Amino acid sequence: MDPRFEQFKDMDWNSMSFPEKRDVWLQISDMSAEEFDTMMAGQKARQDQVPKIGEMAPDFELERLDRTKKRTGEYVKLSDLRGKSVALCFGSYT
């Protein structure tokens, strides 16, 4: 571990207040306080657009891939699957 970060090794992140977490972030990152605050404001603004538990997901369309992960030119819309079980799994799987 980088000796500069040794002091953070045993921190209890869950018991820290947001201002305490902000201070740690600023110590370990190369962001300025202004850049951090701008980033957090952007994240907060996006949260207002996220569907809440129990709300309908927004409709969207995706291109289908074949078994070798190549594009097929075929598209599927979430709304076309209404009444069927659908699992949405977001993340990077590369």
Summary of the structure (lengths in Angstrom):
residues: 94
radius of gyration: 20.6
end to end distance: 27.0
largest distance: 55.1
contacts: 130
relative contact order: 0.07
helix: 41%
strand: 13%
